[in-house]
Amino acid sequence: MQQRQQALRARRAGAAYRQRGAGATAAPSPGQHPFTRGDENARLFAYESRTKEAFDRIEPTLREIATYQYQSDFPAQAQRIARQELGFELPGHLLDHTWPAPPDMRALYAWCVFETFKRFADTFYLEKPLAEPQDGEFQNFLESCGFHIMDVSPCADGRLAHIVRYVLRLPYRAVRRRSYAGAMFDVEDSLQKWMEVELARHREGVPNQAGEPTRYLKAAVYHYSRSDPDREGCAAHGSDADIAALRALSRLQDFRQAVENSFCCGASIDLLLIGIDTDSDAIRIHLPDAHGGIDLERYVDAREAYEATRHVAARDAAQALQRMVSEHAQALEAEPSEGMVRLIARLLMNNISQVDYVRTYFNGRYGDVGHFERFIGMGIGFEEVQLRNLTYFAYLTTVEQGAKDVDVGLKIFTGLNIARGLPAPVIIRYDYHGNVPGARDRAIARCECLGQALKDRFPQESAKGLLHTLLVVRNISEQSSIEVVGGSLEAPGGREDHQ
Amino acid sequence: MQQRQQALRARRAGAAYRQRGAGATAAPSPGQHPFTRGDENARLFAYESRTKEAFDRIEPTLREIATYQYQSDFPAQAQRIARQELGFELPGHLLDHTWPAPPDMRALYAWCVFETFKRFADTFYLEKPLAEPQDGEFQNFLESCGFHIMDVSPCADGRLAHIVRYVLRLPYRAVRRRSYAGAMFDVEDSLQKWMEVELARHREGVPNQAGEPTRYLKAAVYHYSRSDPDREGCAAHGSDADIAALRALSRLQDFRQAVENSFCCGASIDLLLIGIDTDSDAIRIHLPDAHGGIDLERYVDAREAYEATRHVAARDAAQALQRMVSEHAQALEAEPSEGMVRLIARLLMNNISQVDYVRTYFNGRYGDVGHFERFIGMGIGFEEVQLRNLTYFAYLTTVEQGAKDVDVGLKIFTGLNIARGLPAPVIIRYDYHGNVPGARDRAIARCECLGQALKDRFPQESAKGLLHTLLVVRNISEQSSIEVVGGSLEAPGGREDHQ
């Protein structure tokens, strides 16, 4: 709690992102683990800090602009400061006519968040700052371990949004991610995904032929806070790590059972349960036995792996970790497959880089151990969000069914923004397959429906300008960026400034 | 409009269903078409009239009961009349304490509709009054015509709810039906269905092996009213038959395009566009050419088929109709497959029985040419509803996205019931696969969510007792009946009288 207040004070004071991580520096510290990829860490940190700084400059910049609001040249002053500090101009209609009434700083704030998001998304899709040079290598590795897909459901908490690309260091396009509050993924939705994947194998041999003896791997990621377990753990499970793990496991088992019961011919899947300490990004992996049984008490912790191998030469990293996982595996009644052991060793090795990332740039513990998201995301999509604490993301198709997740998001932003008179910026998103006729129109209609439902659910916040929305769609059949299709900040006359 | 008022007056006066169809009689008239299956017609009519009579007895019975409301032995009198007229007792808590305030006749009305529905559903699933002795025969026939599945999307209008079992005389378990307002079926939902079917062929050889050169057949059914085209046509398309046909065709084409674009290896589907005159149940089928092209102007009308073959011996029925369809087919630039011609001929032959059904029992035109539904159905399911004008059905997962369909339903029931002080009875339904762990609990939660959303959307009607709900789930992995899980009429103390 104290941490969060410190972080909030920092944001209020306009402190740059870098300064929040004590001991932060652009160069990797000496003394890091031999397996750690320092270059990659530096690149990832540069991207993370650049991105978050862009969001965190908004508030101090607008505070400065606000001091000019009674001057006759307010629009000119505002644009000058915005250009200088934010790198873009503000929409004219929000600066005009400010002598009879003060400028709508809430609208300006939301507009700047949305504009910054749009620029962030464009950078992501056009410059691909997080792309791996050999995306295909992981898929080959995965198949060599006996799996044709890795489908990950983390908790929707913003502190897990970087799980794929940062925490596990996997190519984000090679792993399916679908986030749910408490990692409580939807079984029916997952069954659809399973069918989709299996049909592609049968019909198209993608990613491999259906005859290949590989399996569908479903992972769930729960989380806890090592330093403040009772308050900064998973809200969906009362901040209780044991319960979070138990429920995620039980959902995994439900999914496997659903596949086994719904399809004949020995249909099944493999399961993986992963826990993450959101303070340090260290993971622990619960080893499944040969029959897929998972014991909540038995896991390999990345911290343990880190310590056990910190004097091993980097070239022996894979073997050393495999040996370690093997020893854990041999203690199980039925030893898991060699492929499963290799995959887990790889995930641990990858995570060691992330453990050092947090050690190097954040002194081993994030400054923002609690919620510190910059905006709420709602709907379907957000592939570009691969950063920690950038977005509280509610994966949903309607507010009606996702009401719980939406309410949690608004509650978080009541603490972060609304209590301070700033709006909760909500980006409503619907990705679509451009090769399906009419899909774009339907995606837009769905965004609008979500926007209206959100407004209906929070009429007071909406009326007071304490909740603003941006409607965004994206054609996932192409590698293009997002498209802004509406929102609460449309200019008079319908011109859309975010286009 | 006049027809509807007559029908309403009949319902008000408590006229039995039979009396609404002028010239109605239990025995088939002489002079019917030689292809008509008179026995089947008699059986279907007995089921239809028996079912609807049960619903239509409710209002006059409650009117009679209401006359006893000031008598000291009101509960006993009410039960006596209910037992005698409806065949069941009323819930005690709705009859008690009626001296300080009159009995809640609205609640009693809704309760009786729900109880009648429950009995109707039990009969359907336990006694199978509409089951065909040889359900498998149609599937074999379909495959011999070159199709492995027939997936039909009619309009959600209650006057099309009998399309499968009555109008087309097909086994309801062998045809997929998914109703949408204006037959505007969801392309993404249909893609999922397509994938499901194809995966079952690949993995399980069900209904046939993926290697078999059969196709997925998607049919859309639009409707119009021959006697009152401007008012009793499809509300979703402004009662304009041409527009209804055009839009249904365009949605079919979108679906085909979506399959072709989303899947490689020559994936495609075949299309069928069917129109129905809701006055007489006569269909018209638009012939697709060899390339799947459909011309809105070119169709074979069942009435034409009826006249052209009325002197042909029944044993030559199939050939005669095939010849007739063939002649139409030859006029197309690219003649459709022989299998398509055979299938269309079969549908026309089946429809001839239905044309005579309406001629025999309703003098060729239904007494209720307009809306005359007995209740609103909302959600996923309702396989048991295979009767005309029994249910206005809104297929939806949330009120938020299905708001338009829900509003139309409430509007219809404002005319039918609310304007007369009677509630709109809404049955909220979610079918689930019992072999998927947790599916029943999720189905119940979805019903409750829908019930709440409906109440939120119509707060005044709900508060006044002019909208009542019954929450129902069904395990479609078993051939069991429905299960009542809640609703607005739960007894004090939570006892559920519909269990």
Interface residues (C-beta under 8 A of the other chain):
Chain A: V187 E188 L191 Q192 M195 E196 E198 L199 H202 R203 E204 A210 Q253 D254 Q257 A258 N261 S262 F263 C264 C265 A267 T397 T398 V399 E400 Q401 H433 N435 V436 P437 G438 A439 R442 R446 C449 A453
Chain B: V187 E188 L191 Q192 M195 E196 E198 L199 H202 R203 E204 A210 Q253 D254 Q257 A258 N261 S262 F263 C264 C265 A267 T397 T398 V399 E400 Q401 H433 N435 V436 P437 G438 A439 R442 R446 C449 A453
